[in-house]
Each structure stands twice: as C-alpha cells, then as structure tokens.
Amino acid sequence: MKAIILSAGQGSRLGHLTSDRPKCLIEFAGRSLLDRQLDTLAANGIDDVVVVTGFRDDQIEAALARRVGGPRVRTIYNPFYKVADNLGSLYVARDELEGDVLVWNGDTLVSEALMARVLGNDRQGISVTIDRKEDYDADDMKVVVDGEGRLHAIGKRLPMANVNAESIGLLAFRGDGAARFRQAIESAIRTAEGTTIWYLRVIHHIAQKTDVWTLDISGEEWGEVDFPADVVNADALAQRWDEAGASRAA
C-alpha cells in the first residue's frame, strides 16, 4: 500500500498561522501535522509515501530532509495550487494512482488505531472513510450512505435531510479502484469547472455509475484543521495520543 498526502494548500482560513508556512507544518504538541501523518503511516507498515506540495514547498522539503526514519517520502510539486482546488493536486500526481493506494488530505489527523482499521479493510474498489454524528454543519463533507455501506452522494451542499455521515478525508483504493479514479480525474480536469472542484466531486460522480463503498470508523479519534478553533482541538488530541503512547511504553 502506498499513500498520497495532499499538502499543497496554504490554509488561508487559519489566518496568521499560515501566512508564511503551509498548513501541514503547524505543530501539535511539538510535532508538525505532516510529521504526525508520516509517523501514523509508519506505525501501520506503510513505507512508500508521496506528498503533493505547493505553497512554500521549500519549507516542506526542508522539514522532510530533517526527518530521521519513517517511510520513504517523495514529493510532487503542484504548480497550480493557487488557482486549482485539490483535484489539481491529484491530477499532477495521477501517475501514482495505481494498485493499492491511500489518498489522505494534508489537514487531517487520525489515530494509529483508525489507520489500522482503514488498512485492515480489504474491500476492493473505492472506500471512503466516514464518521457519524448527530448534526452536520455547512463545512462538513457530507455523505449519504445506504445500509450496506454503499455511498450514494458526497458533497458539502447535500440536503441535510438525507445526510447520515461525513467524510474524514481519507480514501483507500484497491484492485481497479485507483485506475477508475485516475480516469475520472483526467476527464474532470478537462471540463469547464475542472480547476474549481474538489476531488470528492469526482468520487460523487463515480458513485452515480458504479459502486463506491464506505468504511465507518465511528468511535475512533480524528481531527480536521480548517479554522483556528480546530488547531486548539487538534493540539489537545495530539497531546492525549502522546500521553497514551508514553503510558503504553512505560
């Protein structure tokens, strides 16, 4: 299994925190978001990682050069990060979409246990990792899923009455899933709206024609970093994980 981490964006909604550094280099309990993602992958046996860079890619390259141990990391620069949404990042990395591969948003922290569940799911094709909660807000990447785990719709503007899950920004592709996704990306980027859409819009369109599955990780811990309040929550989450890891080691 290979992992692709999408870390090209600046994260402008975080204000001064990302005025001169990419979101993935914000530190949580002393370690950057990117370091924590790479360490989570390493803890689960993933040793081949591609990081798509963009804003202040020099800082990301320097941070990766300082790392000791962990997975082998290659970078791909997305020169369109200022004008294209994250579909553009996957387009420039489309040659990496083959075989078994994870696609992970660069602003999402997940626990080692959550990642283990994702990797332990051997369903072929495309699997979108989802969580459940009582209410969903306008910024959630909302999902409609049936009782068998099949995805029917995904997007931020879905009718609330139909929503019963949210995507956490972590997808797994097995079998022909990555190839189908790559073909859909190549078609979508050529449309009039290609540079303005999220890659999950492509997943939505695939689901209208063929099966896209979900993996429900309800009960596991994760956090997304989009707004200043998210930074506080993610820092507390990282501290709790570190303390739990230290207790187990002792």
BAFI-3210 file (N, C-alpha, C; in Angstrom, 3 decimals, decimal comma, padded with zeros to 6 digits):
// residues 250
n [1|2|3|4|5|6|7|8|9|10|11|12|13|14|15|16|17|18|19|20|21|22|23|24|25|26|27|28|29|30|31|32|33|34|35|36|37|38|39|40|41|42|43|44|45|46|47|48|49|50|51|52|53|54|55|56|57|58|59|60|61|62|63|64|65|66|67|68|69|70|71|72|73|74|75|76|77|78|79|80|81|82|83|84|85|86|87|88|89|90|91|92|93|94|95|96|97|98|99|100|101|102|103|104|105|106|107|108|109|110|111|112|113|114|115|116|117|118|119|120|121|122|123|124|125|126|127|128|129|130|131|132|133|134|135|136|137|138|139|140|141|142|143|144|145|146|147|148|149|150|151|152|153|154|155|156|157|158|159|160|161|162|163|164|165|166|167|168|169|170|171|172|173|174|175|176|177|178|179|180|181|182|183|184|185|186|187|188|189|190|191|192|193|194|195|196|197|198|199|200|201|202|203|204|205|206|207|208|209|210|211|212|213|214|215|216|217|218|219|220|221|222|223|224|225|226|227|228|229|230|231|232|233|234|235|236|237|238|239|240|241|242|243|244|245|246|247|248|249|250]
n.u [000,842|000,552|000,788|-000,720|-000,362|-002,066|-000,848|-000,690|-001,978|-002,382|-003,958|-005,540|-007,676|-006,843|-005,605|-003,063|-001,537|-000,820|000,329|002,918|003,711|003,005|-000,087|000,304|002,586|002,071|002,448|001,550|001,377|004,158|004,994|004,870|001,910|002,268|004,473|003,237|001,318|002,989|004,298|002,163|001,487|003,870|003,795|001,861|002,932|003,268|005,451|005,944|005,481|003,923|004,078|002,162|003,054|002,916|002,194|004,790|006,662|009,341|009,746|008,463|010,029|012,426|011,655|011,071|013,614|014,867|013,832|014,227|014,342|011,257|008,789|009,717|009,812|008,549|008,229|005,834|005,444|002,804|002,069|-000,186|-001,499|-002,467|-004,597|-006,180|-008,361|-008,219|-008,443|-006,643|-004,200|-004,292|-004,385|-001,817|-000,437|-001,324|-000,148|000,676|-001,525|-002,219|-002,620|-002,760|-003,623|-003,597|-005,377|-004,951|-006,041|-004,111|-004,678|-005,714|-005,748|-005,335|-005,872|-003,564|-004,920|-007,253|-006,194|-005,247|-007,628|-008,562|-006,597|-006,931|-009,261|-010,297|-011,861|-012,448|-011,929|-013,188|-013,034|-014,459|-013,605|-015,656|-017,403|-019,786|-022,220|-024,431|-025,372|-024,732|-022,653|-022,358|-019,778|-018,945|-017,926|-020,286|-022,119|-024,150|-025,166|-026,001|-027,639|-025,976|-023,507|-022,849|-021,933|-023,958|-024,055|-021,903|-020,709|-020,560|-022,901|-025,193|-028,653|-029,705|-031,538|-031,089|-028,553|-026,289|-023,757|-020,231|-017,376|-013,997|-011,749|-009,979|-009,207|-009,317|-007,979|-008,303|-007,537|-009,102|-009,781|-008,148|-007,334|-009,777|-010,457|-008,361|-008,827|-011,288|-010,519|-008,855|-010,729|-012,446|-010,821|-010,623|-012,964|-015,101|-015,308|-013,208|-010,848|-011,881|-013,075|-013,498|-011,746|-013,448|-015,858|-015,548|-015,502|-018,162|-019,495|-018,563|-019,839|-022,435|-022,554|-021,321|-020,378|-019,324|-017,759|-018,065|-016,256|-017,012|-015,852|-016,718|-016,333|-013,581|-010,681|-010,119|-009,161|-009,851|-008,192|-009,108|-009,952|-009,094|-010,078|-010,030|-007,352|-006,745|-008,295|-007,134|-004,565|-004,985|-005,921|-003,654|-001,869|-003,145|-002,973|-000,166|000,411|-000,951|000,499|003,001|002,372|001,774|004,266|005,720]
n.v [-001,194|002,164|005,631|008,756|012,027|015,025|018,079|020,690|023,128|026,439|027,022|029,291|030,067|029,864|032,145|034,173|032,011|030,562|032,354|032,455|029,863|026,483|024,783|022,138|022,153|023,237|022,935|020,408|019,678|019,777|018,495|018,503|018,613|017,177|015,535|013,968|012,648|011,125|009,544|008,096|006,561|005,086|003,622|001,848|000,266|001,347|002,249|003,738|006,807|009,584|013,023|015,718|018,898|022,533|025,543|027,288|025,209|024,819|024,903|022,576|020,642|021,054|020,340|017,627|016,717|016,885|014,825|011,691|008,324|006,409|006,365|006,030|008,981|010,785|013,784|015,710|018,534|020,817|023,058|024,527|025,234|027,665|028,347|026,158|023,726|020,884|018,823|019,426|018,823|016,041|015,532|016,253|014,295|011,986|009,741|008,234|006,967|003,988|000,477|-000,579|002,035|004,831|007,892|010,882|013,673|016,561|017,991|016,555|014,778|011,504|008,768|006,113|003,737|004,164|004,367|001,777|000,365|001,261|000,246|-002,411|-003,046|-004,889|-004,512|-004,424|-001,974|001,294|002,960|005,115|006,719|007,165|008,992|009,272|011,529|013,467|015,908|017,863|020,355|023,296|023,239|020,629|017,690|016,182|013,043|010,602|007,449|004,020|001,223|-000,937|000,078|001,371|004,185|006,910|009,640|012,501|015,512|019,055|020,450|018,917|017,974|018,389|016,688|014,209|013,444|011,270|010,785|011,727|012,504|011,863|012,599|010,639|008,137|004,844|002,843|-000,078|-002,955|-002,365|000,176|002,555|002,983|003,488|005,837|007,517|007,743|009,069|011,479|012,553|013,049|014,864|017,111|018,298|019,557|022,508|023,419|022,256|023,129|024,105|022,374|019,974|016,895|015,037|015,542|014,236|011,624|011,495|011,566|009,203|007,413|007,574|005,947|003,499|001,140|002,698|002,390|002,659|003,075|002,785|004,410|005,008|006,012|005,978|008,172|011,369|014,389|017,423|020,184|023,219|025,737|028,323|027,441|024,708|024,116|024,310|022,193|020,032|020,099|019,381|016,809|015,572|015,754|014,053|011,602|011,297|011,136|008,793|006,989|007,179|006,130|003,471|002,644|002,791]
n.w [000,000|-000,887|000,037|-000,663|000,182|000,384|000,361|-000,632|-000,289|001,204|003,424|004,144|005,734|008,279|008,996|010,470|011,205|009,005|007,281|006,331|006,160|005,230|005,904|006,714|008,249|010,694|014,177|016,504|019,765|019,717|017,381|013,838|011,741|009,361|010,056|011,996|010,467|008,771|010,665|011,683|009,448|009,201|011,576|010,938|009,013|006,454|003,993|001,745|000,504|-000,994|-001,136|-002,027|-002,850|-002,598|-001,775|-000,256|-000,712|-000,323|002,416|003,220|001,938|003,333|005,910|005,556|004,909|007,337|008,788|010,487|009,918|009,487|006,800|003,263|001,448|-001,240|-003,183|-005,012|-006,911|-007,088|-009,391|-009,764|-007,471|-006,523|-008,094|-008,606|-007,160|-004,849|-006,680|-008,647|-007,432|-007,282|-009,970|-010,900|-009,634|-010,749|-011,958|-009,858|-008,985|-008,863|-008,432|-004,994|-002,951|-000,703|-000,325|001,240|002,936|003,567|005,862|007,939|010,921|012,141|014,387|015,249|015,569|014,111|011,520|011,274|011,085|008,613|006,890|007,391|006,156|003,533|001,286|-002,164|-004,800|-004,383|-001,323|000,961|003,870|006,650|009,232|011,923|013,309|015,409|014,304|011,352|009,876|007,732|006,661|006,736|004,976|003,623|003,577|001,992|002,721|002,218|003,887|003,457|003,278|000,964|-000,945|-001,792|-002,262|-002,041|-000,680|000,097|-000,045|000,182|000,655|003,942|005,130|004,082|004,797|006,413|007,341|007,422|005,417|006,300|004,986|004,045|001,903|000,498|-002,045|-003,860|-005,911|-008,970|-008,326|-008,046|-010,685|-011,961|-010,660|-011,453|-014,219|-014,131|-012,955|-014,937|-016,901|-015,595|-015,059|-017,470|-017,958|-017,972|-015,356|-014,119|-012,693|-010,385|-008,647|-005,970|-005,372|-004,335|-005,531|-007,900|-006,982|-006,140|-008,646|-009,784|-008,103|-008,954|-011,090|-010,627|-008,031|-005,053|-002,015|001,594|004,675|007,921|010,683|013,213|016,560|016,626|016,857|015,417|013,683|011,950|010,452|009,859|010,741|013,191|015,733|015,373|015,551|018,250|019,248|017,871|018,885|021,556|021,130|019,990|022,149|023,967|022,605|022,576|025,300|025,947|024,400|025,640|028,127|027,483|026,595|028,917]
ca.u [000,000|001,230|-000,053|-000,556|-000,823|-002,298|-000,391|-000,299|-002,672|-001,862|-004,787|-005,712|-008,697|-006,178|-005,073|-001,627|-000,851|-000,328|000,691|004,213|004,040|001,861|-000,882|000,815|003,734|001,641|002,811|000,588|002,146|005,574|005,299|004,033|000,824|002,845|005,241|002,310|000,752|004,003|004,543|000,998|001,650|004,978|003,357|000,981|003,634|003,316|006,794|006,056|004,592|004,075|003,492|001,963|003,355|002,540|002,564|006,045|007,165|010,703|009,675|008,115|011,214|013,391|011,138|011,254|015,051|015,270|013,284|015,069|013,495|009,925|008,625|010,356|008,915|008,823|007,337|005,421|005,029|001,614|002,243|-001,498|-002,172|-003,117|-005,780|-006,957|-008,645|-007,378|-008,430|-005,398|-003,108|-004,345|-004,073|-000,364|000,067|-002,189|000,618|000,825|-002,799|-002,228|-002,508|-003,370|-003,134|-004,400|-005,344|-005,172|-005,959|-002,998|-005,110|-006,469|-005,040|-006,083|-005,138|-002,980|-005,956|-008,142|-005,483|-005,201|-008,923|-008,618|-005,716|-007,441|-010,444|-009,792|-012,832|-011,874|-012,531|-013,005|-013,649|-014,387|-013,691|-016,702|-017,758|-021,177|-022,506|-025,852|-025,673|-023,684|-022,695|-022,180|-018,429|-018,695|-018,037|-021,409|-022,241|-025,358|-024,738|-027,106|-027,431|-024,927|-022,231|-022,619|-022,046|-024,882|-023,758|-020,925|-020,556|-020,863|-024,200|-026,265|-029,805|-029,438|-032,478|-030,597|-027,179|-026,168|-022,346|-019,305|-016,073|-012,936|-010,614|-009,059|-009,795|-008,480|-008,252|-007,734|-007,962|-009,175|-010,309|-007,280|-007,358|-011,059|-010,375|-007,450|-009,528|-012,312|-009,816|-008,396|-011,901|-012,993|-009,949|-010,790|-014,241|-015,035|-015,174|-012,201|-009,896|-012,581|-013,820|-012,785|-011,676|-014,590|-016,917|-015,304|-015,995|-019,625|-019,925|-018,300|-020,853|-023,703|-022,459|-020,821|-020,290|-018,290|-018,068|-017,628|-015,794|-017,471|-014,881|-017,326|-015,684|-012,146|-010,377|-009,505|-009,453|-009,555|-007,677|-009,533|-010,159|-008,293|-010,585|-009,607|-005,965|-006,814|-008,820|-006,158|-003,438|-005,408|-005,993|-002,282|-001,320|-003,745|-002,355|001,215|000,400|-001,351|001,630|004,035|001,918|001,930|005,703|006,200]
ca.v [000,000|003,454|006,737|010,083|013,064|016,263|019,162|021,821|024,369|027,336|027,035|030,719|030,289|029,850|033,477|034,374|030,735|030,046|033,469|032,190|028,438|025,665|024,230|020,848|022,330|023,683|021,921|019,971|019,050|019,732|017,827|019,057|017,781|016,255|014,526|013,048|011,787|010,168|008,604|007,208|005,603|004,193|002,727|000,859|-000,509|001,999|002,807|004,441|007,960|010,713|014,252|016,741|020,191|023,723|026,738|027,181|023,839|024,769|024,576|021,160|019,872|021,150|019,558|016,212|016,426|016,777|013,613|010,512|007,151|006,532|005,894|006,735|010,049|011,536|014,934|016,177|019,929|021,228|024,476|025,146|025,250|028,958|028,539|024,922|023,062|019,708|017,974|019,718|018,089|014,648|015,460|016,240|013,045|010,914|008,541|007,463|006,301|002,647|-000,538|-000,252|003,362|005,723|009,334|011,442|015,134|017,007|018,746|015,641|013,893|010,312|007,934|004,897|002,706|004,440|003,981|000,314|-000,108|001,555|-000,679|-003,759|-003,231|-005,400|-004,395|-003,979|-000,791|002,592|003,050|006,439|006,596|008,057|009,018|009,661|012,385|013,809|017,026|018,208|021,786|023,658|022,960|019,186|016,982|015,312|011,784|009,788|006,067|003,105|000,276|-001,883|000,782|001,916|005,641|007,412|011,037|013,138|016,929|019,978|021,094|017,928|018,257|017,885|015,625|012,926|013,202|010,383|010,555|012,702|012,009|012,414|012,983|009,516|007,160|003,706|002,281|-001,413|-003,533|-001,406|001,444|003,694|003,214|004,135|007,194|008,283|008,048|010,078|012,743|013,068|013,583|016,009|018,283|018,880|020,251|023,953|023,670|021,323|023,671|024,688|021,374|019,050|015,548|014,241|015,685|013,155|010,416|011,559|011,203|007,775|006,680|007,568|004,979|002,212|001,085|003,276|001,886|003,454|002,387|003,536|004,302|005,630|005,639|006,264|009,592|012,083|015,814|018,187|021,507|024,217|027,027|028,449|026,587|023,332|023,975|024,048|020,841|019,068|020,076|018,568|015,426|015,082|015,564|012,847|010,440|011,176|010,666|007,391|006,227|007,134|005,213|002,105|002,354|002,609]
ca.w [000,000|-000,967|000,488|-001,255|001,103|-000,360|001,243|-001,471|000,046|002,233|004,629|004,428|006,761|009,582|009,268|010,626|011,421|007,718|006,401|005,700|006,231|004,845|006,996|007,171|009,142|012,020|015,170|017,509|020,843|019,398|016,111|012,776|011,231|008,387|010,787|012,652|009,438|008,341|011,756|011,739|008,355|009,532|012,643|010,341|007,999|005,144|003,849|000,464|000,638|-001,911|-000,603|-003,059|-002,243|-003,352|-001,021|000,497|-000,835|000,195|003,837|003,346|001,562|004,420|007,030|005,227|004,955|008,744|009,391|010,636|009,975|008,916|005,419|002,148|001,028|-002,458|-003,319|-006,339|-006,785|-007,831|-009,730|-009,930|-006,172|-006,285|-008,949|-008,719|-005,899|-004,647|-007,862|-009,346|-006,791|-007,703|-011,400|-011,105|-009,053|-011,246|-012,280|-008,621|-008,709|-009,416|-007,392|-003,710|-002,567|000,125|-000,580|002,572|002,984|004,401|007,045|008,789|011,838|012,555|015,332|014,691|015,566|012,982|010,303|011,231|010,584|007,182|006,188|007,585|005,318|002,259|000,213|-003,429|-005,401|-003,735|000,006|001,591|005,327|007,152|010,648|012,160|014,454|015,467|013,411|010,398|009,573|006,325|006,184|006,715|003,707|003,994|002,844|002,077|002,589|002,488|004,971|003,108|003,225|-000,376|-000,990|-002,805|-002,567|-001,170|-001,013|001,193|-000,216|000,110|001,528|005,288|005,492|003,575|005,237|007,578|007,651|006,846|005,017|007,138|004,155|003,900|000,993|000,148|-003,366|-004,063|-007,181|-010,081|-007,822|-008,353|-012,132|-012,264|-010,134|-012,310|-015,471|-013,854|-012,727|-016,228|-017,593|-014,864|-015,136|-018,802|-018,043|-017,718|-013,923|-013,631|-011,720|-009,234|-007,882|-005,102|-005,934|-003,874|-006,523|-008,851|-006,312|-006,211|-009,994|-009,955|-007,339|-009,682|-012,182|-010,156|-006,567|-004,206|-000,679|002,733|005,881|009,083|011,786|014,391|017,808|016,537|017,025|014,302|013,697|010,744|010,801|008,880|011,387|014,417|016,813|015,096|015,993|019,694|019,433|017,377|019,813|022,708|020,659|019,845|023,488|024,542|021,944|023,018|026,687|025,940|023,881|026,675|029,187|026,990|026,536|030,290]
c.u [000,875|000,273|000,310|-001,156|-000,908|-002,016|000,007|-000,869|-002,023|-002,652|-005,084|-006,754|-008,105|-005,466|-003,561|-000,855|-000,250|000,057|002,014|004,651|002,809|001,180|-000,269|002,005|003,357|001,937|001,682|001,343|003,583|005,960|004,343|002,955|001,379|003,659|004,319|001,645|001,757|004,280|003,378|001,075|002,747|004,569|002,455|001,609|003,666|004,676|007,019|005,020|004,956|003,374|003,384|002,098|002,909|003,048|003,770|006,569|008,591|010,729|009,340|009,317|012,245|012,951|011,312|012,729|015,537|014,777|014,318|014,154|012,136|009,880|009,507|009,360|009,436|007,845|007,033|004,888|003,809|001,722|000,930|-002,217|-002,896|-004,442|-006,659|-007,204|-007,895|-007,476|-007,139|-004,212|-003,110|-004,070|-002,562|000,262|-000,640|-001,431|000,852|-000,444|-002,858|-002,035|-003,245|-002,777|-004,132|-004,286|-005,805|-005,029|-004,873|-003,385|-005,883|-005,535|-005,922|-005,221|-004,541|-004,019|-006,918|-007,465|-005,417|-006,514|-009,059|-007,788|-006,196|-008,682|-009,993|-010,805|-012,180|-012,615|-012,185|-013,737|-013,392|-014,562|-014,679|-016,835|-019,205|-021,240|-023,961|-026,229|-024,465|-023,810|-022,333|-020,805|-018,096|-018,791|-019,051|-021,563|-023,632|-024,940|-025,898|-026,726|-026,361|-023,550|-021,895|-022,869|-022,985|-024,577|-022,716|-020,742|-020,924|-022,271|-025,347|-027,426|-029,602|-030,337|-031,971|-029,251|-027,154|-024,713|-021,530|-018,004|-015,002|-011,703|-009,557|-009,749|-008,800|-008,940|-007,543|-008,254|-007,951|-009,629|-009,475|-007,306|-008,654|-011,036|-009,489|-008,134|-010,572|-011,688|-009,390|-009,551|-012,391|-012,146|-010,093|-012,117|-014,067|-014,807|-014,025|-011,275|-010,571|-013,240|-012,891|-012,743|-012,842|-015,820|-016,777|-015,788|-017,521|-020,123|-019,670|-019,405|-022,211|-023,721|-022,067|-020,632|-019,073|-018,682|-017,578|-017,115|-016,145|-016,500|-015,416|-016,663|-014,187|-011,923|-009,678|-009,851|-009,040|-009,174|-008,014|-009,583|-009,333|-008,778|-010,170|-008,185|-005,925|-007,262|-007,804|-004,951|-003,776|-005,456|-004,593|-001,633|-001,856|-003,156|-000,929|001,294|000,014|-000,224|002,738|003,664|002,080|003,390|006,281|005,771]
c.v [001,242|004,527|008,010|011,087|014,385|017,459|020,406|023,149|025,176|027,220|028,448|030,995|030,254|031,166|033,502|033,073|030,186|031,169|033,211|030,736|027,628|025,048|022,955|020,958|022,994|022,566|021,666|019,162|018,789|019,044|018,322|018,067|016,746|015,168|013,500|012,127|010,717|009,124|007,619|006,155|004,597|003,177|001,617|000,157|000,089|002,671|003,506|005,558|009,016|011,913|015,255|018,098|021,332|024,955|026,454|025,751|023,711|024,403|023,101|020,289|019,885|020,320|018,066|015,820|016,252|015,491|012,489|009,307|007,396|006,091|006,645|007,751|010,694|012,707|015,189|017,591|020,199|022,712|025,236|025,362|026,564|029,089|027,304|024,339|021,737|018,667|018,181|018,978|016,630|014,500|015,412|014,963|011,824|009,632|007,664|006,685|004,969|001,644|-000,118|001,055|004,071|007,136|010,005|012,963|015,564|017,812|017,872|014,773|012,693|009,513|006,724|003,789|002,909|004,009|002,471|-000,257|000,125|000,538|-002,124|-004,067|-003,660|-005,326|-003,812|-002,748|000,466|002,588|004,428|006,254|007,628|007,951|009,474|010,634|012,823|014,893|017,319|019,683|022,030|023,279|021,472|018,648|015,856|014,130|011,209|008,357|005,150|002,098|-000,760|-001,227|001,363|003,423|006,047|008,860|011,545|014,579|017,801|020,536|020,091|018,335|017,599|016,712|014,252|012,512|012,284|010,033|011,715|012,012|012,648|012,793|011,914|008,440|006,048|003,139|000,936|-001,973|-002,492|-000,025|002,644|004,018|003,908|005,593|008,056|008,671|009,133|011,453|013,364|013,632|014,867|017,262|018,994|019,613|021,723|024,272|022,888|021,865|024,171|023,652|020,532|017,674|014,679|014,452|014,587|011,830|010,356|011,096|009,722|006,959|006,661|006,490|003,585|002,276|001,827|002,924|002,847|002,530|003,268|003,315|004,985|005,097|005,852|007,781|010,163|013,550|016,471|019,604|022,481|025,622|027,105|027,574|025,141|023,084|023,637|022,613|019,779|018,972|019,234|017,089|014,825|014,843|014,295|011,590|010,222|010,639|009,196|006,497|006,095|006,170|003,766|001,693|002,082|001,244]
c.w [000,000|-000,485|-000,262|-000,292|000,336|000,544|000,464|-001,004|001,157|003,525|005,075|005,498|008,167|009,882|009,398|010,808|010,133|006,755|005,689|005,877|005,848|006,060|007,573|008,107|010,463|013,010|016,155|018,547|020,412|018,106|015,045|012,359|010,255|009,065|011,434|011,631|009,004|009,413|011,906|010,642|008,686|010,590|012,120|009,134|006,611|004,988|002,518|000,453|-000,387|-001,282|-001,745|-002,387|-003,148|-002,624|-000,132|000,483|-000,316|001,668|004,054|003,005|002,693|005,619|006,779|005,306|006,387|009,401|009,436|010,767|009,342|007,476|004,427|001,614|-000,250|-002,518|-004,789|-006,161|-007,670|-008,160|-009,841|-008,602|-005,892|-007,021|-009,051|-007,338|-005,855|-005,763|-008,649|-008,755|-007,204|-009,190|-011,618|-010,552|-009,622|-011,592|-011,051|-008,273|-009,449|-008,279|-006,129|-003,184|-001,666|-000,416|000,702|002,494|003,960|005,615|008,029|009,613|012,140|013,515|014,613|014,595|014,401|011,675|010,164|010,710|009,082|006,400|006,322|006,774|003,919|001,126|-001,042|-003,961|-004,634|-002,406|000,598|003,089|005,859|008,664|010,758|013,335|014,368|014,467|012,533|010,035|008,114|005,794|006,158|005,293|003,913|003,036|003,048|001,773|002,920|003,563|004,697|003,024|001,875|-000,370|-002,121|-003,197|-001,581|-001,626|000,165|001,117|-000,361|001,009|002,895|005,668|005,074|004,161|006,455|007,901|007,101|006,472|005,886|006,320|004,013|003,068|000,700|-001,191|-003,481|-005,387|-008,280|-009,630|-008,203|-009,839|-012,544|-011,819|-011,027|-013,616|-015,268|-013,606|-014,052|-017,043|-016,931|-015,034|-016,474|-018,968|-017,706|-016,248|-013,306|-012,570|-010,449|-008,343|-007,007|-005,745|-005,466|-004,755|-007,573|-008,262|-006,362|-007,585|-010,278|-009,288|-008,027|-010,767|-011,719|-008,649|-006,036|-002,783|000,395|003,825|007,064|010,239|013,045|015,662|017,808|016,567|015,795|014,430|012,398|011,137|009,685|009,452|012,663|015,568|016,627|015,583|017,481|019,942|018,999|018,295|021,040|022,334|020,563|021,206|024,128|023,917|022,438|024,449|026,768|025,429|024,889|027,797|028,750|026,977|027,917|030,836]
res [m|k|a|i|i|l|s|a|g|q|g|s|r|l|g|h|l|t|s|d|r|p|k|c|l|i|e|f|a|g|r|s|l|l|d|r|q|l|d|t|l|a|a|n|g|i|d|d|v|v|v|v|t|g|f|r|d|d|q|i|e|a|a|l|a|r|r|v|g|g|p|r|v|r|t|i|y|n|p|f|y|k|v|a|d|n|l|g|s|l|y|v|a|r|d|e|l|e|g|d|v|l|v|w|n|g|d|t|l|v|s|e|a|l|m|a|r|v|l|g|n|d|r|q|g|i|s|v|t|i|d|r|k|e|d|y|d|a|d|d|m|k|v|v|v|d|g|e|g|r|l|h|a|i|g|k|r|l|p|m|a|n|v|n|a|e|s|i|g|l|l|a|f|r|g|d|g|a|a|r|f|r|q|a|i|e|s|a|i|r|t|a|e|g|t|t|i|w|y|l|r|v|i|h|h|i|a|q|k|t|d|v|w|t|l|d|i|s|g|e|e|w|g|e|v|d|f|p|a|d|v|v|n|a|d|a|l|a|q|r|w|d|e|a|g|a|s|r|a|a]
***
